[in-house]
Structures are given as structure tokens and as C-alpha cells.
Amino acid sequence: MWRDELGVWSITRDNSWSGIFQHARIGGHPALWFLAVKTIQLFTANPMGMQLLNLAFMAAAIWLMLQYAPFTLYHKVLAAFSYYFFYEYTTICRDYGLGFFFLTVFLSLYRHRQHYAAWMGITLALMMNTHILFLLFAMMLAGYWISDMVITDHKAIINSFKSSKYLSALGFIIVGMALYYLHARPDPNFQFIQGKSIPASLASFQRYFVPAALPLIFKTIAPMPELKMEFWNTYLFSGKWSLPLSLAVIILLNISLVRLHKRRLALFYSIAVAGFLLFFSAIYFGYIRHHSFLYLIFFAVLWILGLELEELSVHHISAPRRWVNLLNGRWSLLTLACVVQFGAAIAAISMDWKYPFSANKQAVDYLIDNELDQELWVGDEDYIVAPISAWTGKKIYYPVTGLWGSYVKWNAPRQNIGWLQKKDLERQERFIVAEAKRISMDAKQAVILILSYPVALQPLAQFTLAITNEKYYLYKIDHTLSFN
């Protein structure tokens, strides 16, 4: 497991139930996944329990897809073992698995949406409180669903019984948005939103929308990683053809939906994609796990399309097979996505099996085996070193913030030192080692310095084989040490 996974474990372990809600504003994520992990900690102190919880949610989501998605069996099987669903959401243990579970619940209920309106509203409300991107996606799904109710079921809405169900669904959706706002809206000091003024966002949009954001449409449908150890967050198909292929996907999908008389679904797809591309280009560009929402939109649109075409067939209304086959037939966009993603998942799992995702567990095992967990620990860079604390529960002193702690607090002020901005590694090394020596002198005992980069000292050990940048260098510091 890596830092974003283990950070959740540390936060839930070191905070009360109410403290988890307070942390949401400075952590960038709503509380629902944290509350689920906190519940698991009632039964185990091993972070592996969190992995099992995530596996349970993803297994349930895949089961729902296999049971209720209007796709062929081979599409379902390939999708179950696709890159996002099998690797990014399952192997890596984050809140995306929980959000995807609620998405599949909503889509499974959509077939009988007139009867399960309240449950669908509850599902969207829960989905909103798993991740900010699931909040945006759930709001878009709610907009499409409400428009469907108004246009296709407007006569039934007049009926008091059905009207009450629809109103309760709308009420749950509003409550979900309100809960997110009340407990998870970012703190003004949250470091990832500092400097995000409207002029800065507009400049970012102009700079990144066409060359960087638009090509993500095709890249997320075919997210084959580069075939190397550091494969994660890379795209093999990232050349000059990714932009025209992305435009081709948008045009082809919209034309097909219009020819199938699904203009509202085409409008939903276009608005949802545009909204996420705007977010990526103007607010936070993110990584492959964030970009995967463009694929989730594609996946949800085809699921809803399949259900709506089934409803037409019940009334003996046939859709043009040519356009249906183009989207989800044997040789279709869905087939292309499933086949490439299956290959991407195999490539990712192979690399993950061959190399450790992070070296934090090897570093922890070394520290414990050599009884170095009895010493004081000083660490830098704090967000890379923090997973060491998650495994052990031991506090680490982070010189960059001047605080002892386990997880990183993203509203804590960084030291206002020039080299932090200029990446002056030599001055950084001197500052960190000097702080470690000061801690050693104050405590009159040795300090273990845990770094994510090497310094000009003899290391006790180093662990540098990892897919991510979580590589570690361990040093022993005491007050007799000189550093020139």
C-alpha cells in the first residue's frame, strides 16, 4: 500500500469519529470512506483490513454489473477485469471503489426507476459523500434522471403516491449535497486550493484544455500504461493522435445517440465530459485515477442506453441496429475499451507482481527487525515518509512543518524558506539534518532520519525498488555527528 491508502488508516486511527468530519475540510475528501475504515478498525489494527473492505465493495459492484448491466456476457467479463475496475479501484485501496459501488447500485436500480426513486436518491446522496468527483458525477446523473422523470413520466408525477416518492428522492439528493458542503468544503488554508483565483483558473484553462485535457477522452478509454517499472500514471497512447481520436470519440458517440433518438443522453454525455474537462484544466489536472471519471461517464451512458433501448423493445419499437452495434455491439467502442483495458490491467498487475508498489513496508520491517522503532524518528519529505507511521503507529517529527505527527495535515504551514520553492537540495539537506541533530541533542538520544532522497551521510539502509516515488533512505543521527 502507498501513502494515499495508508494516510486514511492513520487519519481514522488517530482521530475520533467526530474528528474524522473535522479532518475532511483539510484532507480534501469527504468522510464516508473514512467512517467505513474507522468501523473496520474496531475489529483489527492491521491496515490489511482496509484492503479487504475495499475488495468487498468492489466485489459487490462487479456482481451488480454482471447481474444487471445490459451488456453481453463477454463485455461484462472483460469489464470486470478492466484496468480501472480490476486494478485502479480494487488493487489500490481508495474511496473510488466505494463510489463505484454506489454508481453500480444506482445504475442497477435505473431499470425500475419509477418504483425505486427514493432508494436511487439515497444512493446518489451516499455517492456524493465519497469523493468530490463523485459529487460532481452524482449531480450530473441526478440532473439527467430528473429530466427523464419530468419528460417521460410527467403524468405519473401528478399521482400523489409517485409524486411523494420523487419528492423524497429529490430531498435525499439535496441532503447529500448539503452534507458534503457542511463537512467537506475545503478549508481556506487547504494547500491544494491556495492561489486558485478566478483569473488563475482561467489562465490554467486556456493553457491546458486543448493540449492536455481533451486528449484524456481517448486515453481513458484506452489507458494502456507504458511498459516499465514506473508504469503508474503513464499513458502509452499519449502521442499526437490522442487529440483527434478523442474528438472522434465525442463526435461518434453523439452522432450515434442522436441517430438512436437519444438526444438527452447525448446532451448528458457532452455536458458531463465538458464539466470534468473544465475541472481538470482549470482547477486540478489530477492523475489517471481522477481521469477515470471520463470513462465512468462513457460506461454509465452505455448502461443507461442499453436499458432505454430495452424499454423501447418492450413496446415493439426497434432501434437502428447499425448505430446500436457501433456503441455496444461485438465490434464497437465498448469492445475496444474493454479489450484495451483488459490488456492494460494485465500489464499493471504483472508489473505490480514483479515490483513493490511502495518500499514503505520493507523500510518498516527493517526498522522493527533492528529494534530501531525504539528511537526517535525524523522524516522528510513528510507526505512520502508518513506511511511509515501508518504501519507502526509511531509519531514522526517533520521539520518542514515543525510538527510531530503520523499523517500529513495539508493546512499546516510549511516553513517559509526559499529553498523549498527553489528546490535547492543542498540547503534542504543541511536544514533537515540540522533539525535531526537538534532533536537528538534535545532528547540526548539517537535519532533515526527517514528520508525520501539520499544525503551525504552513510545510510543504515536504503530501499529504492518501487513503482511509485516512495523510496527510503535511513540514517542514524546523534549529537556527536558533524555535517559540513
C-alpha positions as CSV (number, residue, x, y, z in Angstrom):
1,M,0.0,0.0,0.0
2,W,1.1,3.6,-0.6
3,R,0.7,6.9,1.1
4,D,-2.8,7.8,0.0
5,E,-4.1,4.4,1.2
6,L,-2.2,4.4,4.4
7,G,-2.9,8.0,5.1
8,V,-6.6,7.1,5.5
9,W,-5.6,4.4,8.0
10,S,-3.6,6.9,10.1
11,I,-6.3,9.6,10.0
12,T,-9.0,7.2,11.1
13,R,-6.8,5.6,13.8
14,D,-5.6,8.9,15.3
15,N,-9.0,10.7,15.2
16,S,-12.3,10.3,17.0
17,W,-15.5,9.8,15.0
18,S,-16.2,13.5,15.2
19,G,-12.6,14.3,14.4
20,I,-12.9,12.5,11.0
21,F,-15.6,15.0,10.0
22,Q,-13.3,17.9,11.1
23,H,-10.4,16.5,9.1
24,A,-12.5,16.3,5.9
25,R,-12.1,20.0,5.3
26,I,-8.3,19.9,5.4
27,G,-7.9,16.5,3.8
28,G,-9.7,17.1,0.5
29,H,-12.0,14.0,0.8
30,P,-15.5,13.6,2.4
31,A,-15.9,11.4,5.4
32,L,-17.8,8.3,4.2
33,W,-14.9,6.1,3.3
34,F,-13.1,7.2,6.5
35,L,-16.1,6.2,8.6
36,A,-16.1,2.8,6.9
37,V,-12.4,2.3,7.6
38,K,-12.9,3.5,11.2
39,T,-15.5,0.8,11.6
40,I,-13.0,-1.8,10.4
41,Q,-10.5,-0.6,13.0
42,L,-13.0,-1.7,15.7
43,F,-12.1,-5.3,14.7
44,T,-8.4,-5.1,13.5
45,A,-5.3,-3.0,13.9
46,N,-3.9,-4.3,10.6
47,P,-4.2,-2.0,7.6
48,M,-4.8,-5.1,5.5
49,G,-8.4,-5.0,6.9
50,M,-8.9,-1.8,4.8
51,Q,-7.9,-3.7,1.7
52,L,-10.5,-6.4,2.5
53,L,-13.2,-3.8,3.0
54,N,-12.4,-2.2,-0.4
55,L,-12.3,-5.7,-2.0
56,A,-15.8,-6.4,-0.6
57,F,-17.2,-3.1,-2.1
58,M,-15.7,-3.8,-5.5
59,A,-16.8,-7.4,-5.5
60,A,-20.4,-6.2,-4.8
61,A,-20.1,-3.7,-7.6
62,I,-18.8,-6.2,-10.1
63,W,-21.6,-8.6,-9.1
64,L,-24.2,-5.9,-9.7
65,M,-22.7,-5.2,-13.1
66,L,-22.7,-8.9,-14.0
67,Q,-26.3,-9.3,-12.9
68,Y,-27.9,-6.1,-14.2
69,A,-25.8,-4.3,-16.8
70,P,-27.4,-4.5,-20.3
71,F,-24.2,-5.7,-21.9
72,T,-23.2,-9.1,-23.5
73,L,-21.5,-11.6,-21.2
74,Y,-18.1,-11.1,-22.8
75,H,-18.4,-7.4,-22.4
76,K,-19.2,-7.9,-18.7
77,V,-16.4,-10.3,-18.1
78,L,-13.8,-8.1,-19.9
79,A,-15.1,-5.0,-18.0
80,A,-14.8,-6.9,-14.6
81,F,-11.1,-7.4,-15.4
82,S,-10.6,-3.9,-16.9
83,Y,-7.8,-1.6,-15.8
84,Y,-9.9,0.8,-13.7
85,F,-12.3,-1.8,-12.2
86,F,-9.7,-4.5,-11.5
87,Y,-6.6,-2.6,-10.8
88,E,-7.1,1.1,-10.1
89,Y,-10.2,0.7,-7.9
90,T,-9.6,-2.8,-6.5
91,T,-5.8,-3.5,-6.2
92,I,-5.3,0.1,-5.0
93,C,-7.4,0.7,-1.9
94,R,-9.0,4.2,-2.1
95,D,-12.5,5.7,-1.9
96,Y,-13.0,5.2,-5.6
97,G,-14.1,1.6,-5.0
98,L,-16.9,2.8,-2.6
99,G,-18.0,5.5,-5.1
100,F,-18.1,3.0,-7.9
101,F,-20.2,0.6,-5.8
102,F,-22.8,3.3,-5.3
103,L,-22.7,4.1,-9.1
104,T,-23.5,0.5,-9.9
105,V,-26.3,0.4,-7.3
106,F,-27.8,3.5,-9.0
107,L,-27.5,2.1,-12.5
108,S,-28.9,-1.3,-11.4
109,L,-32.0,0.5,-9.9
110,Y,-32.4,2.6,-13.0
111,R,-34.2,-0.2,-14.8
112,H,-37.1,0.2,-12.3
113,R,-36.6,3.9,-11.6
114,Q,-40.3,4.5,-11.3
115,H,-40.5,2.1,-8.3
116,Y,-37.2,2.8,-6.6
117,A,-36.9,6.6,-6.8
118,A,-36.3,7.0,-3.1
119,W,-33.6,4.4,-3.0
120,M,-31.9,6.0,-6.0
121,G,-32.0,9.3,-4.3
122,I,-30.3,7.8,-1.2
123,T,-27.7,6.1,-3.4
124,L,-26.8,9.4,-5.1
125,A,-26.6,11.1,-1.7
126,L,-24.1,8.5,-0.4
127,M,-22.2,8.6,-3.7
128,M,-21.8,12.4,-3.3
129,N,-20.0,11.9,0.0
130,T,-17.3,9.5,-1.2
131,H,-15.2,11.9,-3.3
132,I,-15.5,15.4,-4.8
133,L,-15.5,14.0,-8.3
134,F,-18.3,11.5,-7.4
135,L,-20.2,14.5,-6.1
136,L,-20.0,16.2,-9.5
137,F,-20.9,12.9,-11.3
138,A,-23.8,12.2,-9.0
139,M,-25.2,15.8,-9.5
140,M,-25.0,15.2,-13.3
141,L,-26.7,11.8,-13.0
142,A,-29.4,13.4,-10.8
143,G,-29.9,16.1,-13.5
144,Y,-30.4,13.5,-16.2
145,W,-32.7,11.4,-14.1
146,I,-34.8,14.3,-13.0
147,S,-35.2,15.4,-16.7
148,D,-36.2,11.9,-17.6
149,M,-38.8,11.9,-14.8
150,V,-40.2,15.3,-15.9
151,I,-40.3,14.5,-19.6
152,T,-41.2,10.8,-19.8
153,D,-43.2,10.3,-16.5
154,H,-44.8,13.8,-16.1
155,K,-48.3,12.4,-16.0
156,A,-47.4,9.9,-13.3
157,I,-45.8,12.6,-11.2
158,I,-49.2,14.1,-10.7
159,N,-50.2,11.0,-8.9
160,S,-49.8,11.7,-5.2
161,F,-48.1,8.4,-4.4
162,K,-45.5,8.6,-7.1
163,S,-45.1,12.3,-6.5
164,S,-44.1,11.7,-2.9
165,K,-41.5,9.1,-4.0
166,Y,-40.0,11.5,-6.5
167,L,-40.0,14.4,-3.9
168,S,-38.4,12.2,-1.3
169,A,-35.7,11.2,-3.9
170,L,-35.1,14.9,-4.6
171,G,-34.9,15.6,-0.9
172,F,-32.3,12.9,-0.3
173,I,-30.2,14.4,-3.2
174,I,-30.4,17.8,-1.6
175,V,-29.4,16.4,1.8
176,G,-26.4,14.6,0.2
177,M,-25.2,17.9,-1.3
178,A,-25.8,19.8,1.9
179,L,-23.9,17.2,4.0
180,Y,-20.9,17.4,1.6
181,Y,-20.9,21.2,1.9
182,L,-21.3,21.3,5.7
183,H,-18.4,18.9,6.4
184,A,-16.2,18.6,3.4
185,R,-15.9,22.0,1.7
186,P,-12.2,22.9,1.7
187,D,-10.7,24.9,4.5
188,P,-9.3,28.2,3.2
189,N,-5.8,27.0,4.2
190,F,-6.1,23.7,2.3
191,Q,-2.9,23.8,0.3
192,F,-4.4,22.4,-2.9
193,I,-6.8,25.3,-3.4
194,Q,-4.5,28.1,-2.3
195,G,-3.8,30.5,-5.2
196,K,-6.8,29.2,-7.1
197,S,-8.3,32.6,-8.1
198,I,-10.7,33.0,-11.0
199,P,-8.0,34.7,-13.2
200,A,-5.6,31.9,-12.3
201,S,-8.2,29.2,-13.2
202,L,-9.0,30.9,-16.5
203,A,-5.3,31.1,-17.4
204,S,-4.9,27.4,-16.5
205,F,-8.0,26.5,-18.6
206,Q,-6.6,28.4,-21.6
207,R,-3.2,26.7,-21.2
208,Y,-4.3,23.1,-20.6
209,F,-7.8,22.5,-22.1
210,V,-7.0,21.6,-25.7
211,P,-3.4,20.2,-25.4
212,A,-3.8,18.3,-22.1
213,A,-7.4,17.8,-21.1
214,L,-9.2,17.0,-24.4
215,P,-6.8,14.1,-25.2
216,L,-7.8,12.4,-22.0
217,I,-11.1,11.3,-23.5
218,F,-9.4,8.7,-25.7
219,K,-6.6,8.0,-23.2
220,T,-9.1,7.0,-20.5
221,I,-11.0,4.7,-22.9
222,A,-7.7,3.0,-23.7
223,P,-5.5,3.6,-20.6
224,M,-2.6,1.2,-21.6
225,P,0.4,2.2,-19.4
226,E,3.9,2.4,-20.5
227,L,5.7,-0.9,-20.1
228,K,8.2,-0.1,-17.5
229,M,8.6,-0.4,-13.7
230,E,7.3,3.2,-13.1
231,F,4.2,2.5,-15.2
232,W,1.7,4.0,-12.9
233,N,0.1,7.3,-14.0
234,T,1.5,6.9,-17.5
235,Y,-0.3,6.6,-20.9
236,L,1.2,4.6,-23.7
237,F,-1.1,6.2,-26.2
238,S,-0.2,9.8,-25.5
239,G,1.1,10.9,-28.8
240,K,-0.2,13.4,-31.3
241,W,-3.1,11.2,-32.3
242,S,-4.7,11.2,-28.9
243,L,-6.4,14.6,-29.5
244,P,-8.0,13.8,-32.9
245,L,-9.0,10.3,-31.5
246,S,-10.7,12.0,-28.5
247,L,-12.6,14.3,-30.8
248,A,-13.6,11.3,-32.9
249,V,-15.0,9.5,-29.8
250,I,-17.1,12.6,-28.9
251,I,-18.4,13.0,-32.4
252,L,-19.1,9.3,-33.0
253,L,-20.8,8.8,-29.7
254,N,-23.0,11.9,-30.0
255,I,-24.0,11.1,-33.6
256,S,-24.9,7.6,-32.6
257,L,-27.0,8.7,-29.7
258,V,-28.8,11.3,-31.8
259,R,-29.5,8.7,-34.6
260,L,-30.9,6.5,-31.9
261,H,-33.2,9.4,-30.8
262,K,-31.4,9.7,-27.5
263,R,-30.7,13.4,-27.7
264,R,-31.0,14.0,-24.0
265,L,-28.5,11.2,-23.4
266,A,-26.1,12.8,-25.9
267,L,-26.5,16.1,-24.2
268,F,-25.8,14.5,-20.8
269,Y,-22.6,12.9,-22.1
270,S,-21.4,16.1,-23.6
271,I,-22.2,18.2,-20.5
272,A,-20.6,15.7,-18.2
273,V,-17.4,15.3,-20.2
274,A,-17.2,19.1,-20.6
275,G,-17.6,19.6,-16.9
276,F,-14.9,17.2,-15.9
277,L,-12.5,18.5,-18.6
278,L,-13.1,22.0,-17.2
279,F,-12.3,20.7,-13.7
280,F,-9.1,19.1,-14.9
281,S,-7.9,22.0,-16.9
282,A,-8.9,24.9,-14.6
283,I,-8.9,23.5,-11.1
284,Y,-6.8,20.4,-10.6
285,F,-5.4,18.3,-13.5
286,G,-5.1,15.2,-11.4
287,Y,-3.8,11.7,-12.3
288,I,-5.1,8.6,-14.0
289,R,-7.5,7.8,-11.1
290,H,-9.1,11.2,-11.5
291,H,-9.2,11.0,-15.3
292,S,-11.0,7.6,-15.0
293,F,-14.3,9.6,-14.4
294,L,-14.3,10.3,-18.1
295,Y,-14.5,6.6,-18.7
296,L,-17.2,6.2,-16.0
297,I,-19.3,8.7,-17.9
298,F,-18.9,6.6,-21.1
299,F,-19.7,3.4,-19.1
300,A,-22.8,4.9,-17.5
301,V,-24.1,6.3,-20.7
302,L,-23.9,2.9,-22.5
303,W,-25.5,1.2,-19.4
304,I,-28.4,3.7,-19.5
305,L,-28.7,3.5,-23.3
306,G,-29.0,-0.3,-23.1
307,L,-31.8,0.0,-20.5
308,E,-33.7,2.6,-22.5
309,L,-33.4,0.5,-25.7
310,E,-34.8,-2.5,-23.8
311,E,-37.7,-0.4,-22.8
312,L,-38.3,0.5,-26.5
313,S,-38.2,-3.1,-27.5
314,V,-41.0,-3.9,-24.9
315,H,-43.2,-1.5,-26.9
316,H,-42.1,-3.2,-30.2
317,I,-40.1,-0.1,-31.2
318,S,-36.8,-1.1,-32.9
319,A,-33.7,1.0,-32.9
320,P,-31.4,1.2,-35.9
321,R,-29.1,-1.8,-35.3
322,R,-26.1,-0.2,-37.1
323,W,-25.9,2.6,-34.5
324,V,-26.5,0.2,-31.6
325,N,-23.8,-2.1,-32.8
326,L,-21.4,0.8,-33.2
327,L,-21.7,1.6,-29.5
328,N,-22.0,-1.7,-27.7
329,G,-22.0,-4.5,-30.4
330,R,-19.4,-7.1,-30.9
331,W,-17.2,-4.7,-32.8
332,S,-17.9,-1.4,-31.1
333,L,-16.5,1.4,-28.9
334,L,-17.3,-0.7,-25.8
335,T,-15.4,-3.7,-27.2
336,L,-12.4,-1.5,-28.0
337,A,-12.5,-0.1,-24.5
338,C,-12.9,-3.5,-22.8
339,V,-10.2,-5.2,-24.8
340,V,-7.6,-2.5,-24.3
341,Q,-8.4,-2.1,-20.7
342,F,-8.2,-5.8,-20.1
343,G,-4.7,-5.7,-21.6
344,A,-3.8,-2.6,-19.5
345,A,-5.0,-4.5,-16.4
346,I,-2.8,-7.5,-17.2
347,A,0.2,-5.2,-17.8
348,A,-0.4,-3.3,-14.5
349,I,-0.9,-6.5,-12.4
350,S,2.2,-8.0,-14.0
351,M,4.4,-5.0,-13.0
352,D,2.7,-4.9,-9.6
353,W,3.5,-8.5,-9.0
354,K,7.1,-8.1,-10.1
355,Y,7.9,-4.9,-8.2
356,P,6.7,-3.5,-4.9
357,F,4.3,-0.6,-5.4
358,S,6.0,1.2,-2.5
359,A,9.1,0.5,-0.4
360,N,7.4,1.6,2.8
361,K,6.7,-1.9,4.1
362,Q,10.3,-3.0,3.5
363,A,11.6,0.1,5.4
364,V,9.2,-0.6,8.3
365,D,10.2,-4.3,8.5
366,Y,13.9,-3.2,8.7
367,L,13.2,-0.6,11.4
368,I,11.3,-3.2,13.5
369,D,13.7,-6.1,12.9
370,N,16.6,-4.0,14.0
371,E,14.7,-2.5,17.0
372,L,15.0,1.0,15.6
373,D,11.4,1.7,16.4
374,Q,12.6,2.5,20.0
375,E,14.4,5.6,18.7
376,L,13.0,9.0,17.8
377,W,12.1,9.4,14.1
378,V,12.6,12.4,12.0
379,G,11.3,12.4,8.4
380,D,11.3,14.3,5.1
381,E,9.5,14.6,2.6
382,D,6.6,14.4,5.0
383,Y,4.0,13.1,2.7
384,I,6.3,10.3,1.4
385,V,7.6,9.3,4.9
386,A,4.1,9.4,6.5
387,P,3.2,5.7,5.5
388,I,6.0,4.5,7.8
389,S,3.9,5.9,10.7
390,A,0.8,4.2,9.4
391,W,2.2,0.7,9.7
392,T,3.7,1.3,13.2
393,G,1.6,4.0,14.9
394,K,4.8,5.8,15.9
395,K,4.9,9.6,15.6
396,I,7.4,11.2,13.3
397,Y,8.9,14.7,13.5
398,Y,8.5,16.6,10.2
399,P,11.0,19.5,10.0
400,V,9.2,21.1,7.1
401,T,6.2,21.8,9.3
402,G,7.9,21.7,12.7
403,L,5.3,19.2,14.0
404,W,5.2,15.7,15.4
405,G,2.6,13.5,13.8
406,S,1.6,10.5,11.8
407,Y,-0.4,11.7,8.7
408,V,0.2,15.0,6.8
409,K,-2.0,17.9,7.6
410,W,-2.5,19.8,4.4
411,N,-3.5,23.0,6.1
412,A,-0.3,23.1,8.2
413,P,2.0,26.0,7.2
414,R,5.3,24.9,5.5
415,Q,8.5,26.6,6.5
416,N,8.8,29.8,4.6
417,I,12.3,29.0,3.4
418,G,13.5,29.9,-0.1
419,W,14.9,26.5,-0.9
420,L,11.5,24.9,-0.5
421,Q,10.3,26.9,-3.6
422,K,13.6,26.8,-5.5
423,K,14.3,23.1,-4.9
424,D,17.7,23.8,-3.5
425,L,18.5,20.3,-2.4
426,E,21.8,21.1,-0.8
427,R,20.2,23.7,1.6
428,Q,17.3,21.3,2.2
429,E,19.7,18.5,3.2
430,R,21.5,20.8,5.6
431,F,18.3,22.1,7.2
432,I,16.8,18.6,7.6
433,V,19.9,17.0,9.1
434,A,20.5,20.0,11.3
435,E,16.9,19.6,12.6
436,A,17.5,15.9,13.2
437,K,20.7,16.7,15.1
438,R,18.8,19.3,17.2
439,I,16.2,16.8,18.2
440,S,18.9,14.3,19.1
441,M,20.7,16.9,21.3
442,D,17.5,17.9,23.0
443,A,16.5,14.3,23.7
444,K,20.0,13.2,24.4
445,Q,19.5,10.1,22.3
446,A,20.0,8.8,18.8
447,V,17.5,9.8,16.1
448,I,16.6,7.8,13.0
449,L,16.4,10.1,10.0
450,I,14.0,8.7,7.4
451,L,14.3,10.4,4.0
452,S,12.8,10.0,0.5
453,Y,16.1,11.2,-1.0
454,P,19.8,10.5,-0.2
455,V,22.1,12.8,1.7
456,A,25.9,13.0,2.1
457,L,25.9,10.6,5.1
458,Q,26.4,6.8,5.4
459,P,23.0,5.2,5.4
460,L,21.9,2.4,7.6
461,A,19.9,1.0,4.8
462,Q,18.1,2.1,1.6
463,F,15.0,0.8,-0.2
464,T,14.8,2.1,-3.7
465,L,12.9,-0.6,-5.7
466,A,9.4,0.7,-6.1
467,I,6.8,1.5,-8.7
468,T,6.0,4.9,-7.1
469,N,8.4,7.5,-5.8
470,E,8.1,6.0,-2.2
471,K,11.8,5.2,-1.9
472,Y,13.5,5.4,1.5
473,Y,17.0,6.2,2.9
474,L,17.6,5.5,6.6
475,Y,20.3,7.3,8.7
476,K,21.3,7.3,12.3
477,I,21.9,10.7,13.8
478,D,23.3,11.6,17.3
479,H,24.5,14.8,18.9
480,T,28.1,13.9,18.2
481,L,27.6,13.9,14.4
482,S,29.0,16.8,12.3
483,F,27.6,17.7,8.9
484,N,29.6,20.0,6.7
